Amino acid sequence: MILNARLQTEQSPADSLPILLIHGLFGSLDNLGVLARGLKDVRNHGLSPRSDEMNYAVMAQDMVETLDAHGIDRVAVIGHSMGGKIA
């Protein structure tokens, strides 16, 4: 599943390692304010697609698919609450 995303890139040198921020349960990419500009809403949250299947393994796979869709190979991952379990 490709998730709702906002990418913040203009302030970073091209060779910088991207940071993936993952919000907590019932959150969305808006929860962390300015830090959340590149955050993806996990499935069934915010503007991401809805699904009957929801567990940490499929949510982690969603992150991989979303990063792949944006051509991002490597990231540093920071997760808040449920986002930490996904990470």
C-alpha positions as CSV (number, residue, x, y, z in Angstrom):
1,M,0.0,0.0,0.0
2,I,1.4,3.4,-0.9
3,L,0.8,5.8,1.9
4,N,-0.1,9.5,2.1
5,A,3.2,11.3,2.3
6,R,4.8,14.8,2.3
7,L,8.5,15.0,1.5
8,Q,10.6,17.8,2.7
9,T,13.8,18.0,0.6
10,E,14.7,21.5,-0.3
11,Q,16.6,22.1,3.0
12,S,18.9,19.1,2.7
13,P,22.0,18.5,0.7
14,A,21.4,15.9,-2.1
15,D,23.7,13.3,-0.3
16,S,21.9,13.5,3.0
17,L,20.4,10.4,4.6
18,P,16.6,10.9,4.7
19,I,14.8,10.6,8.0
20,L,11.5,8.7,8.1
21,L,9.2,9.7,10.9
22,I,6.4,7.3,11.8
23,H,3.5,8.7,13.9
24,G,1.7,6.9,16.7
25,L,-1.7,5.2,16.9
26,F,-4.6,7.4,15.8
27,G,-2.1,10.1,14.7
28,S,-1.3,11.6,11.3
29,L,1.5,13.4,9.6
30,D,0.3,16.6,11.1
31,N,0.9,15.5,14.7
32,L,4.6,16.4,14.8
33,G,4.3,19.9,13.3
34,V,7.3,21.0,11.4
35,L,9.1,17.7,12.0
36,A,6.3,15.8,10.2
37,R,6.6,17.4,6.8
38,G,8.1,14.2,5.4
39,L,6.0,11.8,7.5
40,K,3.7,9.2,6.0
41,D,0.3,8.5,7.4
42,V,0.1,4.8,8.2
43,R,-2.7,2.7,6.8
44,N,-6.2,3.6,8.3
45,H,-4.8,6.9,9.6
46,G,-5.0,10.4,8.2
47,L,-5.1,10.5,4.4
48,S,-3.7,7.1,3.7
49,P,-5.8,4.3,2.2
50,R,-8.1,2.2,4.4
51,S,-7.7,-1.6,4.8
52,D,-9.2,-4.4,6.9
53,E,-5.7,-5.8,7.3
54,M,-3.7,-4.0,10.0
55,N,-0.8,-5.4,11.8
56,Y,2.8,-4.3,12.4
57,A,4.3,-6.5,9.6
58,V,2.0,-5.1,6.9
59,M,2.5,-1.6,8.2
60,A,6.2,-2.0,8.0
61,Q,5.8,-3.4,4.4
62,D,3.8,-0.3,3.6
63,M,6.8,1.9,4.6
64,V,9.0,-0.1,2.3
65,E,6.6,0.2,-0.6
66,T,6.1,3.9,0.0
67,L,9.8,4.6,0.1
68,D,10.3,2.5,-3.0
69,A,7.6,4.5,-4.8
70,H,9.6,7.7,-4.0
71,G,12.9,6.2,-5.1
72,I,14.3,6.2,-1.5
73,D,16.7,3.3,-0.8
74,R,18.0,4.1,2.7
75,V,16.6,6.1,5.6
76,A,17.1,6.7,9.3
77,V,13.9,5.7,11.1
78,I,12.2,7.4,14.0
79,G,8.9,6.1,15.3
80,H,6.6,7.6,18.0
81,S,4.6,5.1,20.1
82,M,3.0,2.7,17.6
83,G,5.4,4.1,15.0
84,G,8.3,2.7,17.0
85,K,6.8,-0.8,16.8
86,I,6.4,-0.4,13.0
87,A,10.1,0.8,12.8
